[in-house]
């Protein structure tokens, strides 16, 4: 974070200084984990039923924190007192952004693919200047301002992923760090149970482009030309619109898409400046669209076509458990996409499995998809039917809540595969382990329901060598 006096911090958050020298400066990072506090830090104490950050305030000061942002006074601890410490993170982050006029804020959202595309975008723009981006999916009222507060005078690009659980959430996040460039990937049924309708999801996602400055002031909206609901957001912004995708009118377009034996796409990148071949090192055809969105941002920031095409080929995984491919010593290949799941990302992962597994036996281990509301049964059944339609050879469905996946697949009479419903992860590990043969390709995916325990068991026999992912050998 940039250096701020305690008086400036208090003014930014509307707080009151207690036992604190207003001239002392915060020169270290803002942290809410006392174990990460460094000299000069600001420690944020969040109240909680099981763990209360205020209980660690004195420890944080001993570790070097110059002040604690909290909701109740602690004897002998310099504090900025506020009514709501989490809510105070937003205006504090905004105060930092307002003091960094050379900073370009890039915001990304979508029902699926946000984190991966954020990682791709950050890798590209980091070639153009110092860049800050969140680890994993730090994309809510806490993770978003926490990431913003990592920016300082040297930072040129701030790449931020934005999630929403309702109308107004993204609008709030854009108020914390107003974007100049926005990317909207897709509108699907993720979190449908919280929004009530796909139209509501589209309304929420579109709040990002509504927050952009006008085209004359440098605002740019990067929209997926292949998603009608995203394309329609062009009417909701005064920024310049850049369409990306495979549609004929996309400004950045992918043509001649092919896939190699490891499920990695290659395509011709077509731009107004010319065309160039691209070969991605990432698994899954959906990475074509994700990489186009990232490329559009880098192009807007000045990266030439030749550099852009080369850089796209060098992109690698950053966040874990997202299309992370590794090989085992027995010749089995595992696709770890177990971080989260919704119908759109399940579809992309299953299609990647089918493409990757051409000529090999394919196995899918699928768990529950959360927050689908009244679409829950239908959404799970459709995933099961897709697995069968794609010819997945063995399907293991984990948990009774995911049973409609099993029923959907079993209802496809033309399917020659087998579906097994198991009760939990332990049973899945045993069942999959007994079934695997050398040469199999296994996909593991679920909605934060510990499905990754299956991956971790499979990873015990992973080949150890450097690849393009985060652990083990990668595609």
C-alpha positions in Angstrom: 0.0 0.0 0.0 1.1 3.6 -0.5 2.2 5.3 2.7 -0.6 7.0 4.6 -0.6 8.8 8.0 -3.0 7.5 10.6 -4.9 10.7 10.2 -5.4 10.0 6.5 -6.5 6.5 7.2 -9.0 7.6 9.8 -10.4 10.3 7.4 -10.7 7.8 4.5 -12.7 5.3 6.6 -14.6 7.8 8.7 -13.0 6.4 11.8 -11.8 7.7 15.1 -8.2 7.5 16.3 -7.7 6.1 19.8 -4.3 5.9 21.5 -2.7 6.6 18.2 -0.4 9.3 16.8 -2.1 10.8 13.8 1.3 11.6 12.2 2.5 8.0 12.2 2.6 6.5 8.8 1.4 3.1 7.5 4.3 1.9 5.4 3.6 -1.8 5.3 0.8 -4.0 3.9 -2.8 -4.1 5.1 -3.4 -7.6 6.7 -6.3 -9.3 8.5 -4.1 -12.3 9.4 -1.8 -11.4 12.3 0.7 -14.0 11.1 1.3 -11.9 7.9 1.9 -8.6 9.7 5.1 -6.8 8.9 6.7 -3.7 10.3 4.6 -0.7 9.3 1.5 -2.8 8.7 -2.1 -1.9 9.3 -3.9 -4.8 10.9 -7.7 -5.2 10.3 -9.5 -6.9 13.2 -12.7 -8.6 12.1 -15.1 -9.7 14.8 -16.3 -13.2 14.7 -18.1 -15.9 16.7 -15.3 -18.4 16.7 -12.3 -16.2 15.9 -12.2 -12.5 16.7 -9.4 -10.5 15.2 -9.5 -8.1 18.2 -8.0 -10.9 20.3 -4.9 -10.8 18.1 -4.6 -7.0 18.0 -1.8 -6.8 20.6 0.1 -9.6 18.8 -0.1 -7.7 15.5 1.3 -4.6 17.1 4.1 -6.6 18.6 4.9 -7.9 15.1 5.2 -4.4 13.8 1.7 -3.1 13.0 1.4 0.6 13.6 -2.3 0.6 14.0 -5.3 -1.7 14.2 -8.5 -1.0 12.3 -11.3 -2.5 14.4 -14.7 -2.0 16.0 -13.8 -2.0 19.7 -11.0 -0.5 21.7 -8.1 -2.7 23.0 -6.1 -1.3 25.9 -2.6 -0.2 24.9 -3.3 -0.7 21.2 -3.3 2.2 18.7 -6.5 2.0 16.8 -8.8 3.4 14.1 -12.3 2.6 15.4 -15.1 2.1 12.9 -18.6 0.7 13.0 -17.8 -2.0 10.5 -14.2 -3.1 9.7 -15.1 -5.0 6.5 -17.1 -2.0 5.2 -14.1 0.2 6.0 -11.9 -1.8 3.6 -13.7 -0.3 0.6 -13.2 3.4 1.2 -9.6 2.8 2.4 -8.9 1.0 -0.9 -10.6 3.8 -2.8 -8.4 6.4 -1.1 -5.4 4.5 -2.4 -6.7 4.3 -5.9 -7.4 8.0 -5.9 -3.8 8.7 -5.0 -2.5 6.7 -8.0 -3.3 8.7 -11.2 -1.1 6.5 -13.4 -2.9 3.3 -12.4 -5.1 1.5 -14.9 -7.8 -0.7 -13.3 -9.0 -3.7 -15.3 -12.1 -5.5 -14.1 -13.3 -8.9 -15.2 -16.5 -10.8 -14.6 -18.6 -13.7 -15.9 -20.5 -16.7 -14.7 -17.5 -19.0 -15.4 -13.8 -18.5 -16.3 -13.2 -15.4 -14.3 -10.3 -16.6 -12.3 -8.5 -18.2 -15.2 -9.0 -15.2 -17.5 -7.8 -12.9 -14.7 -4.6 -14.9 -14.4 -4.1 -14.8 -18.2 -4.7 -11.1 -18.3 -2.4 -10.4 -15.4 0.4 -12.4 -17.1 0.1 -10.5 -20.3 -0.1 -6.9 -18.9 2.8 -7.7 -16.5 4.9 -7.6 -19.6 3.9 -4.0 -20.0 4.5 -2.8 -16.4 4.2 -3.6 -12.7 1.0 -5.4 -12.1 -1.1 -6.4 -9.1 -3.7 -9.2 -9.3 -5.5 -11.2 -6.6 -4.4 -14.8 -5.8 -7.1 -17.4 -6.6 -10.6 -16.0 -6.4 -10.2 -13.0 -4.1 -13.2 -11.3 -5.7 -15.7 -10.2 -3.0 -16.1 -7.4 -0.5 -13.0 -8.5 1.4 -10.7 -9.9 -1.3 -11.3 -7.1 -3.7 -10.2 -4.2 -1.5 -7.5 -6.3 0.0 -6.0 -6.7 -3.5 -6.4 -3.1 -4.3 -4.5 -2.2 -1.2 -1.5 -4.1 -2.6 -1.0 -1.4 -5.2 1.6 1.3 -4.7 3.3 4.1 -6.7 5.1 1.6 -8.9 2.0 -0.3 -9.9 0.7 0.4 -13.4 -2.0 -2.2 -13.8 -4.5 -3.5 -11.3 -6.3 -6.6 -12.6 -9.4 -7.4 -10.5 -11.9 -10.3 -10.7 -15.5 -9.3 -9.6 -18.1 -11.7 -8.3 -21.7 -11.1 -7.5 -24.3 -12.8 -5.4 -27.0 -10.2 -6.2 -27.8 -7.0 -7.9 -25.6 -4.1 -6.9 -22.6 -6.2 -5.7 -20.5 -5.5 -8.8 -21.5 -1.8 -8.7 -20.2 -1.6 -5.2 -16.9 -3.2 -6.2 -16.4 -0.8 -9.1 -16.9 2.0 -6.7 -13.9 0.7 -4.7 -11.7 0.7 -7.8 -13.3 2.3 -10.8 -12.2 0.4 -13.9 -11.0 1.9 -17.2 -11.1 -1.5 -19.0 -13.8 -4.1 -18.3 -14.1 -7.7 -19.6 -17.4 -9.7 -19.5 -16.9 -13.3 -20.4 -20.4 -14.9 -20.2 -23.7 -15.1 -18.6 -24.7 -18.5 -17.3 -26.7 -20.1 -14.5 -24.1 -20.0 -11.8 -25.6 -18.6 -8.6 -29.1 -18.8 -10.2 -30.5 -19.6 -6.8 -29.4 -16.3 -5.5 -30.4 -14.2 -8.5 -33.7 -15.9 -9.4 -33.2 -15.7 -13.2 -30.6 -15.6 -15.9 -31.8 -12.1 -16.8 -31.0 -11.0 -13.2 -27.5 -12.5 -13.6 -27.0 -10.5 -16.8 -28.2 -7.3 -15.1 -25.6 -7.8 -12.3 -22.7 -8.6 -14.7 -23.5 -5.6 -16.8 -22.9 -3.3 -13.9 -19.3 -3.6 -14.7 -19.5 -2.0 -18.1 -21.9 0.6 -16.8 -19.1 1.8 -14.5 -16.7 2.5 -17.3 -15.8 6.0 -18.4 -16.9 7.2 -21.8 -14.9 6.3 -24.9 -13.6 9.8 -25.1 -12.1 9.3 -21.6 -10.5 6.0 -22.4 -13.2 3.6 -21.3 -13.1 0.2 -23.1 -15.6 -2.7 -22.7 -14.3 -6.1 -23.9 -17.4 -8.2 -24.6 -17.8 -11.9 -25.7 -19.3 -11.7 -29.1 -20.3 -15.3 -28.9 -22.6 -14.8 -25.9 -25.8 -12.9 -26.9 -26.4 -11.6 -23.4 -22.9 -10.3 -23.1 -23.0 -8.8 -26.6 -26.2 -7.0 -25.6 -24.3 -5.1 -22.9 -22.8 -2.9 -25.5 -26.0 -0.8 -25.2 -25.3 -0.3 -21.4 -22.0 1.5 -21.7 -20.7 4.7 -23.1 -17.2 3.1 -23.4 -15.7 1.9 -26.6 -16.8 -1.7 -27.2 -14.3 -4.4 -28.4 -16.0 -7.7 -29.4 -13.9 -10.8 -29.0 -14.7 -14.4 -30.0 -15.3 -16.5 -33.1 -18.1 -14.4 -34.5 -17.4 -12.9 -37.9 -17.7 -9.3 -36.6 -15.4 -9.8 -33.6 -12.6 -7.3 -33.5 -10.3 -9.9 -32.1 -11.2 -13.2 -33.6 -10.1 -16.8 -33.5 -10.2 -18.8 -36.7 -9.0 -22.2 -37.8 -9.2 -23.6 -34.2 -7.6 -27.0 -33.8 -6.7 -29.2 -30.7 -3.6 -31.2 -30.1 -3.4 -34.6 -28.4 -3.2 -32.9 -25.0 -6.3 -30.9 -25.5 -4.4 -27.6 -26.1 -5.9 -25.3 -28.7 -4.2 -23.6 -31.6 -5.8 -20.9 -33.7 -5.2 -17.9 -36.0 -5.5 -14.7 -34.1 -7.2 -12.1 -36.4 -7.0 -8.4 -35.5 -7.4 -5.1 -37.4 -3.6 -5.0 -37.4 -3.2 -8.4 -39.1 -3.2 -12.1 -38.2 -0.8 -14.3 -36.3 -0.8 -18.0 -35.4 -1.2 -18.8 -31.7 -0.6 -22.2 -29.9 -1.8 -22.2 -26.3 -0.1 -24.3 -23.6 -3.5 -24.5 -21.7 -6.0 -27.4 -21.8 -9.5 -26.9 -23.0 -11.2 -25.3 -26.0 -12.8 -22.7 -23.8 -9.3 -21.3 -23.3 -9.6 -19.8 -26.8 -12.2 -17.4 -25.6 -10.5 -16.7 -22.4 -7.2 -15.9 -24.1 -8.9 -13.7 -26.6 -10.4 -11.6 -23.8 -6.9 -11.3 -22.2 -5.4 -10.5 -25.5 -7.9 -7.7 -26.1 -6.8 -6.0 -22.8 -3.1 -6.3 -23.6 -3.7 -4.9 -27.1 -5.6 -1.9 -25.7 -2.6 -1.2 -23.5 -0.2 -1.2 -26.4 1.1 -4.7 -26.9 1.9 -5.2 -30.6 0.4 -8.2 -32.5 3.7 -10.1 -32.9 4.5 -9.8 -29.2 0.9 -10.6 -28.3 0.8 -13.9 -30.3 4.1 -15.0 -28.8 3.0 -14.1 -25.3 -0.3 -16.0 -25.6 1.7 -19.2 -26.3 3.7 -18.7 -23.0 0.7 -18.3 -20.7 0.5 -20.8 -17.9 -1.8 -21.8 -15.0 -1.5 -19.7 -11.9 -4.5 -20.5 -9.7 -4.7 -24.1 -8.5 -7.3 -26.8 -9.3 -8.4 -25.2 -12.6 -7.8 -27.4 -15.6 -4.5 -28.5 -14.0 -3.3 -31.5 -15.9 -0.8 -34.0 -14.5 0.4 -37.5 -15.5 0.8 -40.4 -13.1 3.5 -43.1 -13.1 1.0 -45.7 -14.3 0.2 -43.7 -17.4 -3.1 -42.2 -16.2 -3.6 -38.5 -17.0 -5.6 -36.4 -14.5 -7.4 -33.1 -15.2 -7.8 -31.3 -11.9 -10.7 -28.8 -12.3 -12.0 -29.4 -8.8 -12.0 -25.9 -7.4 -15.6 -25.1 -8.3 -18.3 -26.0 -10.7 -21.5 -24.7 -12.5 -23.2 -26.1 -15.6 -21.2 -23.9 -18.0 -17.8 -24.8 -16.5 -18.9 -28.5 -16.2 -19.7 -28.4 -19.9 -16.3 -26.9 -20.8 -14.5 -29.4 -18.7 -16.3 -32.4 -20.1 -15.7 -31.2 -23.6 -12.0 -30.8 -22.8 -12.0 -34.4 -21.4 -13.6 -35.7 -24.6 -11.1 -33.8 -26.7 -8.1 -34.8 -24.6 -9.2 -38.4 -24.4 -9.5 -39.2 -28.1 -8.4 -42.7 -28.5 -8.1 -43.3 -24.8 -10.6 -44.3 -22.1 -12.2 -41.3 -20.3 -13.3 -41.2 -16.7 -15.2 -38.3 -15.1 -15.6 -37.8 -11.3 -18.3 -35.2 -10.8 -19.6 -33.6 -7.6 -22.5 -31.3 -6.6 -23.0 -27.9 -8.2 -24.2 -25.4 -5.6 -26.5 -22.3 -5.8 -28.6 -23.3 -8.8 -31.9 -22.7 -7.1 -34.9 -24.2 -8.9 -32.6 -25.1 -11.8 -30.7 -27.5 -9.5 -32.2 -30.8 -10.7 -32.3 -29.8 -14.3 -28.8 -28.4 -14.3 -27.3 -31.6 -12.8 -29.3 -33.8 -15.2 -28.1 -31.8 -18.2 -24.5 -32.3 -17.1 -25.1 -36.1 -16.9 -26.7 -36.2 -20.3 -23.8 -34.2 -21.8 -21.3 -36.7 -20.3 -23.1 -39.5 -21.9 -23.5 -37.7 -25.2 -19.8 -37.0 -25.3 -19.1 -40.7 -24.8 -17.4 -40.5 -21.4 -16.6 -44.2 -20.6 -16.9 -44.1 -16.9 -18.8 -41.6 -14.7 -18.5 -41.5 -10.9 -21.0 -39.2 -9.3 -20.1 -38.2 -5.7 -22.9 -37.7 -3.2 -26.7 -38.0 -3.1 -27.0 -34.2 -3.8 -25.4 -34.8 -7.2 -27.5 -37.9 -8.0 -29.3 -36.2 -10.9 -26.0 -36.2 -12.8 -26.1 -40.0 -12.5 -29.8 -40.2 -13.5 -29.3 -37.9 -16.5 -26.4 -40.0 -17.9 -28.2 -43.3 -17.2 -31.3 -42.0 -19.2 -29.3 -41.7 -22.4 -30.1 -45.1 -24.0 -27.5 -44.8 -26.7 -24.7 -44.4 -24.2 -22.3 -47.2 -24.0 -20.7 -46.1 -20.8 -21.3 -46.8 -17.1 -22.4 -44.4 -14.3 -21.8 -45.1 -10.6 -23.3 -43.1 -7.7 -21.0 -43.1 -4.7 -21.8 -41.7 -1.3 -18.7 -39.6 -0.5 -15.1 -38.8 -1.5 -13.6 -41.8 0.3 -15.9 -44.2 -1.6 -15.0 -42.3 -4.8 -11.3 -42.7 -4.2 -11.7 -46.4 -3.7 -14.0 -46.9 -6.7 -12.0 -44.9 -9.1 -8.7 -46.4 -7.9 -10.1 -49.9 -8.5 -11.3 -49.0 -12.0 -8.3 -47.1 -13.5 -6.2 -48.5 -16.3 -2.9 -47.3 -17.8 -3.7 -44.7 -20.4 -7.0 -43.5 -18.9 -7.8 -39.8 -18.8 -9.6 -38.7 -15.6 -11.5 -35.4 -15.0 -12.4 -34.4 -11.4 -14.7 -31.5 -10.9 -17.2 -30.3 -8.3 -18.6 -27.3 -6.5 -16.2 -26.9 -3.5 -17.6 -30.1 -2.0 -14.1 -31.6 -1.2 -14.1 -33.3 -4.6 -10.4 -32.3 -4.6 -9.8 -35.1 -2.1 -10.2 -37.5 -5.1 -7.6 -35.5 -7.0 -5.2 -35.5 -4.1 -5.4 -39.2 -3.8 -4.7 -39.6 -7.5 -1.9 -37.1 -7.3 0.1 -39.3 -4.9 1.4 -41.2 -7.9 2.1 -38.1 -10.1 5.2 -37.9 -12.2 7.4 -35.2 -10.8 8.8 -32.9 -13.4 8.3 -29.3 -14.6 5.4 -28.5 -16.9 3.1 -25.6 -17.6 0.9 -25.9 -14.6 1.2 -25.5 -10.9 2.3 -28.9 -9.6 3.6 -32.2 -11.0 3.9 -32.6 -14.8 1.6 -30.6 -16.9 0.3 -30.6 -20.4 
